[in-house]
């Protein structure tokens, strides 16, 4: 299945469509890691399309001269330049595209940096349901206009699912537990004892196939219930 591209309101979008879409195909907006919309993120788009979803990834670094990176020092300036206004515009452009394609309900699915954005999307709300994989900024806010994950968890407006690895050195189990305690009834949090950060990314050192498979099954069940 090919990844196609489009631009809506100045935002580049990478898109995967199901081969036999329903009349009102549900959509999932996929939110990038710090590296941008790379091969791993495109593989997520394809997996979602294979499961019957219209999958759309906005390129959140499109305001800079480079949109994909391979190391954090190079990505840092683009990463730290994100704001709630810019992210709202970019996710909104993806939502507009999904609506134009006939999507009824729309979810978000974010990894690492995008996981933090996906949690925020569930509080605005920009989507009908949201999933976070190891989104950072749990205890402390990172970007202008976006509170910490612990604060956001108490502000949920739509169902939200979170996945966190107990071996994640950047997100402590204690902060995840505080997030869980602060979360509204709309939240569901899963933790994975043998998984670290980026456990879903099969191109990364911390890839954990068992945790990734289990988290994906929970994610598909969640979207089947909510979209």
C-alpha positions in Angstrom: 0.0 0.0 0.0 1.5 3.3 -1.1 1.9 6.4 1.1 0.6 9.5 -0.7 1.1 13.1 0.2 -1.2 16.2 0.3 -1.0 19.7 1.7 -3.8 21.3 3.6 -3.7 24.8 5.0 0.1 24.8 4.4 0.6 21.5 6.3 2.2 18.6 4.4 0.4 15.3 5.2 1.5 11.7 4.6 -1.5 9.5 4.0 -2.4 5.8 3.9 -5.9 4.7 2.8 -7.6 1.4 3.3 -8.1 -0.6 0.1 -11.8 -1.0 0.7 -12.9 2.0 2.8 -16.3 2.1 4.5 -18.8 4.8 3.6 -17.7 6.8 6.7 -14.2 5.4 7.2 -12.8 6.2 10.7 -9.5 8.0 10.7 -6.4 8.1 12.9 -4.0 11.1 12.9 -0.5 9.7 13.6 1.8 12.1 15.5 5.5 11.8 15.0 8.4 11.1 17.3 11.1 13.7 17.5 12.6 12.4 14.3 9.7 13.5 12.1 7.6 11.5 9.6 10.2 8.8 8.9 10.0 5.1 7.8 8.8 3.9 11.2 5.9 6.4 11.2 5.0 5.4 7.6 4.9 1.8 8.7 2.4 2.8 11.4 0.3 4.5 8.7 0.3 1.4 6.6 -0.7 -0.9 9.6 -3.6 1.4 10.4 -4.8 1.4 6.8 -4.5 -2.4 6.7 -6.9 -2.4 9.7 -9.4 -0.2 7.8 -8.5 3.3 9.0 -7.7 6.3 7.0 -4.3 7.2 8.5 -2.8 10.7 8.2 0.5 12.1 9.6 1.0 15.9 9.6 4.6 16.9 9.3 5.0 19.0 12.5 8.4 20.4 11.6 7.2 21.9 8.3 8.0 25.5 9.4 11.7 24.8 9.4 14.1 23.9 6.7 14.3 20.2 7.7 11.5 17.9 8.6 13.2 14.6 9.3 16.2 14.0 11.6 18.3 11.0 12.7 19.6 12.4 16.0 18.2 14.6 18.8 20.9 17.3 18.7 19.9 18.1 15.1 16.2 17.9 15.9 16.3 19.9 19.1 15.6 23.4 17.7 12.6 22.2 15.7 11.4 20.1 18.6 11.6 23.0 21.1 10.0 25.5 18.6 6.6 23.7 18.8 3.7 25.5 20.4 0.1 24.8 21.1 -1.0 27.3 18.4 1.2 25.6 15.8 0.3 22.1 16.8 -3.4 23.0 16.9 -3.2 24.3 13.4 -1.3 21.3 12.1 -3.6 18.7 13.7 -6.6 20.7 12.6 -5.3 20.5 9.0 -5.2 16.7 9.3 -8.7 16.7 10.8 -9.9 18.8 7.9 -8.4 16.4 5.4 -10.1 13.4 7.1 -13.5 15.2 7.1 -13.1 15.9 3.4 -12.6 12.2 2.9 -15.8 11.4 4.7 -14.5 10.3 8.0 -17.0 10.3 10.8 -14.9 9.8 14.0 -11.2 10.7 14.2 -8.6 9.5 16.7 -5.0 10.4 17.3 -2.0 8.1 17.9 1.3 9.6 19.0 4.7 8.2 19.8 7.2 9.9 22.2 6.9 13.6 21.4 3.8 12.8 19.4 2.4 10.9 22.4 2.5 14.1 24.4 0.7 15.9 21.6 -1.9 13.1 21.4 -2.7 13.4 25.1 -3.1 17.2 24.7 -5.4 16.5 21.7 -7.7 14.6 24.0 -8.1 17.7 26.3 -8.9 20.4 23.7 -10.4 18.2 22.2 -9.2 18.0 18.6 -10.2 14.3 18.2 -12.8 11.8 19.4 -10.3 9.4 21.1 -6.5 9.5 21.6 -3.6 7.0 22.2 -0.2 7.9 23.6 2.9 5.7 23.4 5.6 6.8 25.9 4.8 10.5 25.6 7.2 12.6 27.6 6.7 15.8 29.6 4.7 13.8 32.1 5.8 15.7 35.2 6.9 19.0 33.7 5.5 21.1 30.8 7.6 21.2 27.6 6.0 23.6 25.2 4.2 26.9 25.3 0.5 26.5 25.9 0.6 22.8 26.7 0.6 21.7 30.4 2.4 18.7 31.8 0.9 15.2 31.2 -0.1 14.9 34.8 -2.1 18.2 34.5 -3.6 17.1 31.1 -4.7 13.8 32.5 -7.2 15.6 34.7 -8.6 17.6 31.8 -9.6 14.8 29.4 -12.6 15.4 27.3 -12.6 12.2 25.2 -11.3 8.6 25.9 -7.5 8.3 26.1 -5.2 5.3 26.2 -1.6 5.5 27.4 1.3 3.0 27.0 4.4 3.3 29.1 7.4 1.0 29.7 8.6 0.5 33.2 12.3 0.5 32.0 11.9 3.9 30.3 14.8 6.0 31.7 13.1 9.3 30.6 9.7 8.6 32.1 9.7 7.2 35.6 7.1 4.7 36.8 6.3 7.0 39.6 5.4 9.8 37.3 3.2 7.4 35.2 1.5 6.3 38.4 0.8 10.0 39.3 -0.6 10.5 35.8 -2.8 7.5 36.3 -4.0 8.8 39.7 -4.8 12.2 38.3 -6.5 10.9 35.2 -10.2 11.3 34.6 -12.5 8.3 34.2 -12.0 8.5 30.5 -8.4 7.3 30.8 -6.9 3.8 30.5 -3.2 3.3 31.2 -1.1 0.2 30.5 2.5 -0.4 31.6 5.0 -2.9 30.3 7.4 -4.4 32.8 10.2 -5.3 30.4 9.9 -2.4 28.0 11.9 0.8 27.8 11.4 4.0 25.7 10.5 3.6 22.0 9.5 -0.1 22.6 7.2 0.0 19.6 9.9 1.3 17.2 11.3 -1.7 15.3 14.2 0.5 14.0 15.3 1.5 17.5 17.6 -0.2 20.0 14.8 -0.5 22.6 12.3 -2.3 20.4 10.5 -4.9 22.4 8.4 -7.1 20.1 6.3 -8.7 22.8 5.4 -5.3 24.4 4.8 -3.8 21.0 2.4 -6.6 19.9 0.5 -6.4 23.2 0.2 -2.6 23.1 -0.9 -2.7 19.4 -3.7 -5.1 20.3 -4.8 -2.8 23.1 -4.7 0.1 20.7 -6.8 -1.7 18.0 -9.3 -2.7 20.7 -9.5 0.8 22.0 -10.1 2.4 18.5 -12.7 -0.3 17.7 -14.6 0.8 20.8 -14.2 4.5 20.4 -14.2 5.4 16.7 
